[in-house]
Amino acid sequence: MPAMSSFLVEVSAEEIRRERRKARDLRATQWWKRKRAAGVCHHCGGKFAVEELTMDHLVPIVRGGKSTKGNVAPSCKACNTARKHDLPFPTSA
């Protein structure tokens, strides 16, 4: 099996705008409000005030990720910032 030294997907500026718009809409839903209400960061497991949690795309939009319920999780700002555009799985062998 070949090593995946990189995971590159070309994503247009328009696709990024569209997914960010979808993310804004998703943040306004009761589903997201309930998900965030637990106050737990998906990555570190820390407990935070609701206002301190952000929406993190597990597969980032710039890497081809979508703004769907299966691809977003509550994240503390520190974890979200540390991940930047990293994928949730190793990309090199």
N, CA and C of each residue as an Amber inpcrd file, in Angstrom:
protein
   279
   0.8480000  -1.1790000   0.0000000   0.0000000   0.0000000   0.0000000
   0.8900000   1.2360000   0.0000000   0.6860000   2.1870000  -0.9040000
   1.5320000   3.3710000  -0.9540000   1.2860000   4.2830000   0.2430000
   2.3590000   4.9350000   0.6720000   2.2470000   5.8790000   1.7900000
   1.5300000   7.1340000   1.3170000   0.6760000   7.6710000   2.1770000
   0.0060000   8.9230000   1.8490000   0.8110000  10.0500000   2.4790000
   1.7880000  10.5740000   1.7320000   2.6010000  11.6510000   2.2800000
   1.8100000  12.9450000   2.3410000   0.7860000  13.0460000   1.5300000
  -0.0690000  14.2300000   1.5960000  -1.4700000  13.8570000   1.1530000
  -2.3990000  14.6410000   1.6040000  -3.7920000  14.4360000   1.2440000
  -4.2630000  15.7670000   0.6940000  -4.1270000  15.9280000  -0.5990000
  -4.4560000  17.2030000  -1.2200000  -5.7060000  17.0850000  -2.0700000
  -6.5890000  18.0020000  -1.8740000  -7.8170000  18.0890000  -2.6510000
  -7.9300000  19.5450000  -3.0750000  -8.1950000  19.7580000  -4.3450000
  -8.3940000  21.1350000  -4.7830000  -9.8050000  21.5680000  -4.4250000
  -9.8770000  22.6320000  -3.6630000 -11.1630000  23.1660000  -3.2420000
 -11.2030000  24.6220000  -3.6890000 -12.1970000  24.9530000  -4.4790000
 -12.2970000  26.3220000  -5.0010000 -12.7450000  27.2850000  -3.9090000
 -12.4630000  28.5450000  -4.1310000 -12.8840000  29.5850000  -3.1970000
 -14.4040000  29.5860000  -3.0440000 -15.1140000  29.3160000  -4.1330000
 -16.5770000  29.2720000  -4.0740000 -17.0520000  28.1100000  -3.2080000
 -16.4050000  26.9410000  -3.3130000 -16.7770000  25.7940000  -2.4760000
 -16.5280000  26.1010000  -1.0050000 -15.4220000  26.7700000  -0.7140000
 -15.1140000  27.1370000   0.6700000 -16.1760000  28.0900000   1.2050000
 -16.5370000  29.1050000   0.4140000 -17.6020000  30.0400000   0.8340000
 -18.9170000  29.3050000   1.0850000 -19.2730000  28.3850000   0.1830000
 -20.5230000  27.6360000   0.3150000 -20.5330000  26.7980000   1.5990000
 -19.4290000  26.1150000   1.8840000 -19.3730000  25.2770000   3.0900000
 -19.3660000  26.1230000   4.3600000 -18.7220000  27.2590000   4.3270000
 -18.7370000  28.1490000   5.5010000 -20.1350000  28.6950000   5.7450000
 -20.8580000  28.9670000   4.6730000 -22.2600000  29.4060000   4.7910000
 -23.0900000  28.2860000   5.4240000 -22.8860000  27.0650000   4.9660000
 -23.6060000  25.9160000   5.5380000 -23.2710000  25.7580000   7.0130000
 -22.0040000  25.9880000   7.3710000 -21.5910000  25.8650000   8.7760000
 -22.3110000  26.9070000   9.6350000 -22.4280000  28.1350000   9.1270000
 -23.1620000  29.1670000   9.8700000 -24.6080000  28.7400000  10.0890000
 -25.2200000  28.1870000   9.0520000 -26.6050000  27.7160000   9.1770000
 -26.6930000  26.5660000  10.1810000 -25.7360000  25.6600000  10.1370000
 -25.7330000  24.5030000  11.0410000 -25.5640000  24.9500000  12.4910000
 -24.7470000  25.9850000  12.7240000 -24.5550000  26.5060000  14.0860000
 -25.8560000  27.0450000  14.6820000 -26.7780000  27.4480000  13.8540000
 -28.0510000  28.0060000  14.3400000 -29.0850000  26.9220000  14.6590000
 -28.7870000  25.6600000  14.3660000 -29.7690000  24.5960000  14.5680000
 -29.8120000  24.1220000  16.0180000 -30.9500000  23.5670000  16.3900000
 -31.0960000  22.9690000  17.7170000 -30.1380000  21.7970000  17.8800000
 -29.9130000  21.0470000  16.8130000 -28.9790000  19.9120000  16.8780000
 -27.6190000  20.3830000  17.3730000 -27.0830000  21.4520000  16.7830000
 -25.7620000  21.9430000  17.1770000 -25.7960000  22.4960000  18.6010000
 -26.8560000  23.2140000  18.9370000 -26.9540000  23.7820000  20.2830000
 -26.9710000  22.6910000  21.3410000 -27.6620000  21.5860000  21.0590000
 -27.6630000  20.4460000  21.9960000 -26.2890000  19.7940000  22.0560000
 -25.6520000  19.6340000  20.9150000 -24.3310000  19.0020000  20.8370000
 -23.3160000  19.8090000  21.6490000 -23.3640000  21.1080000  21.5140000
 -22.4240000  21.9960000  22.2070000 -22.7630000  22.1400000  23.6870000
 -24.0370000  21.9630000  24.0270000 -24.5020000  22.1800000  25.4080000
 -23.8170000  21.2590000  26.4080000 -23.3400000  20.1070000  25.9680000
 -22.6430000  19.1910000  26.8780000 -21.3610000  19.8370000  27.4030000
 -20.8010000  20.7850000  26.6430000 -19.6190000  21.5120000  27.0990000
 -18.3300000  20.7280000  27.0430000 -18.2900000  19.6710000  26.2320000
 -17.1050000  18.8100000  26.1720000 -16.4090000  18.9680000  24.8250000
 -15.0890000  19.1960000  24.8810000 -14.2930000  19.2850000  23.6590000
 -14.1080000  17.8830000  23.0760000 -14.3850000  17.7440000  21.7930000
 -14.2640000  16.4620000  21.1030000 -12.8280000  15.9320000  21.1420000
 -11.8450000  16.8040000  21.1560000 -10.4500000  16.3930000  21.0350000
  -9.7760000  16.1070000  22.3730000  -9.8730000  17.0370000  23.3190000
  -9.1610000  16.8420000  24.5890000 -10.0570000  16.2980000  25.6980000
 -11.3690000  16.3280000  25.4860000 -12.3000000  15.8350000  26.4980000
 -12.5190000  16.8010000  27.6490000 -11.9190000  17.9830000  27.5590000
 -12.0670000  18.9780000  28.6160000 -13.4740000  19.5400000  28.6690000
 -13.8430000  20.0250000  29.8370000 -15.1680000  20.6150000  30.0540000
 -15.0410000  22.1290000  29.9630000 -15.8980000  22.7380000  29.1500000
 -15.8250000  24.1720000  28.8960000 -17.2190000  24.7810000  28.9380000
 -17.2600000  26.0930000  29.1490000 -18.5160000  26.8180000  29.0260000
 -18.9150000  26.7870000  27.5530000 -20.1980000  26.7790000  27.2830000
 -20.7090000  26.6950000  25.9110000 -20.0720000  27.7580000  25.0200000
 -19.9220000  28.9720000  25.5420000 -19.3640000  30.0690000  24.7410000
 -17.9120000  29.8210000  24.3500000 -17.2310000  28.9400000  25.0500000
 -15.8170000  28.6790000  24.7930000 -15.5950000  27.5840000  23.7480000
 -16.6780000  26.9660000  23.2830000 -16.5420000  25.9000000  22.2870000
 -16.8190000  26.4350000  20.8840000 -16.0330000  25.9580000  19.9410000
 -16.1970000  26.3340000  18.5480000 -16.6080000  25.1110000  17.7410000
 -17.0400000  25.3490000  16.5170000 -17.3760000  24.2520000  15.6170000
 -16.1070000  23.8730000  14.8550000 -15.6810000  22.6410000  15.0130000
 -14.4920000  22.1600000  14.3230000 -14.9050000  21.1780000  13.2420000
 -14.4060000  21.3890000  12.0330000 -14.6210000  20.4250000  10.9510000
 -13.5580000  19.3460000  11.0830000 -13.9540000  18.1090000  11.2950000
 -12.9960000  17.0200000  11.4770000 -12.1150000  16.8690000  10.2360000
 -12.7360000  16.8650000   9.0650000 -11.9920000  17.0000000   7.8120000
 -12.2000000  18.4520000   7.4120000 -11.1430000  19.2680000   7.4920000
 -11.2850000  20.7020000   7.2330000 -11.8530000  21.0110000   5.8470000
 -12.5590000  22.1060000   5.7640000 -13.1570000  22.5330000   4.5020000
 -12.0950000  22.6680000   3.4210000 -10.9430000  23.2340000   3.7610000
  -9.8920000  23.4280000   2.7540000  -9.2850000  22.1070000   2.2870000
  -9.5910000  21.0120000   2.9810000  -9.1390000  19.6870000   2.5820000
 -10.2580000  18.8740000   1.9420000 -11.3790000  19.5360000   1.6550000
 -12.4970000  18.8610000   1.0080000 -13.6070000  18.4410000   1.9460000
 -13.4940000  18.7740000   3.2320000 -14.5260000  18.4290000   4.2020000
 -15.7950000  19.2320000   3.9790000 -16.8910000  18.7010000   4.4490000
 -18.1970000  19.3390000   4.2820000 -18.7470000  19.7860000   5.6340000
 -19.6660000  20.7200000   5.5840000 -20.3380000  21.2030000   6.7910000
 -21.5860000  20.3550000   7.0130000 -21.3620000  19.1450000   7.5030000
 -22.4470000  18.2030000   7.7700000 -22.3560000  17.7350000   9.2210000
 -23.4330000  17.2000000   9.7180000 -23.4580000  16.7230000  11.1050000
 -22.3700000  15.6890000  11.3820000 -22.0470000  14.8820000  10.4130000
 -21.0230000  13.8500000  10.6130000 -19.6010000  14.3600000  10.5480000
 -19.4090000  15.6200000  10.1670000 -18.0490000  16.1430000  10.0130000
 -17.7480000  17.3120000  10.9420000 -18.6270000  17.6400000  11.8450000
 -18.3550000  18.7340000  12.7760000 -18.4710000  18.2380000  14.2110000
 -17.6760000  18.8740000  15.0710000 -17.6840000  18.5050000  16.4850000
 -17.3400000  19.7370000  17.3090000 -17.8520000  19.7980000  18.5500000
 -17.4820000  20.8990000  19.4270000 -15.9980000  20.7750000  19.7960000
 -15.3180000  21.8970000  19.8100000 -13.8910000  21.8950000  20.1140000
 -13.5500000  23.1440000  20.9130000 -12.6650000  22.9880000  21.8960000
 -12.1970000  24.1810000  22.5920000 -11.3200000  24.9590000  21.6100000
 -11.1730000  26.2340000  21.8600000 -10.4240000  27.0750000  20.9230000
  -8.9720000  26.6210000  20.8040000  -8.3820000  26.1600000  21.9010000
  -6.9800000  25.7140000  21.8700000  -6.8150000  24.5060000  20.9480000
  -7.7030000  23.5280000  21.0600000  -7.6150000  22.3360000  20.2040000
  -7.9000000  22.6870000  18.7490000  -8.9000000  23.5240000  18.5140000
  -9.2550000  23.8960000  17.1580000  -8.0960000  24.6430000  16.4950000
  -7.4800000  25.5430000  17.2280000  -6.3390000  26.2960000  16.7010000
  -5.1410000  25.3820000  16.4620000  -4.8880000  24.4570000  17.3710000
  -3.7430000  23.5490000  17.2360000  -3.8940000  22.6250000  16.0220000
  -5.1130000  22.2300000  15.7200000  -5.3500000  21.3200000  14.5900000
  -5.1830000  22.0170000  13.2500000  -5.5430000  23.2940000  13.1830000
  -5.5190000  24.0610000  11.9300000  -6.1870000  23.2690000  10.8160000
  -5.4050000  22.8150000   9.8430000  -5.9650000  22.0830000   8.7030000
  -5.5750000  20.6130000   8.7250000  -5.1930000  20.1040000   9.9110000
  -4.8110000  18.6970000  10.0200000  -6.0250000  17.8000000   9.8480000
  -5.7550000  16.6060000   9.3730000  -6.8060000  15.6060000   9.2120000
  -6.8880000  14.7630000  10.4850000  -8.0120000  14.0940000  10.7040000
  -8.1700000  13.2990000  11.9340000  -7.4690000  11.9510000  11.8700000
  -6.6290000  11.7560000  10.8670000  -5.8600000  10.5050000  10.7520000
  -4.4830000  10.8450000  10.2310000  -3.4850000   9.9960000  10.5270000
  -2.1330000  10.2700000  10.0430000  -2.0820000  10.2270000   8.5100000
  -1.3140000  11.1510000   7.9290000  -1.2290000  11.1930000   6.4680000
   0.1390000  10.7660000   5.9650000   1.0170000  10.2810000   6.8370000
   2.2970000   9.7710000   6.3770000   2.6240000   8.4780000   7.1050000
   3.4000000   7.6420000   6.4550000   3.7350000   6.3370000   7.0450000
   5.1000000   6.3800000   7.6790000
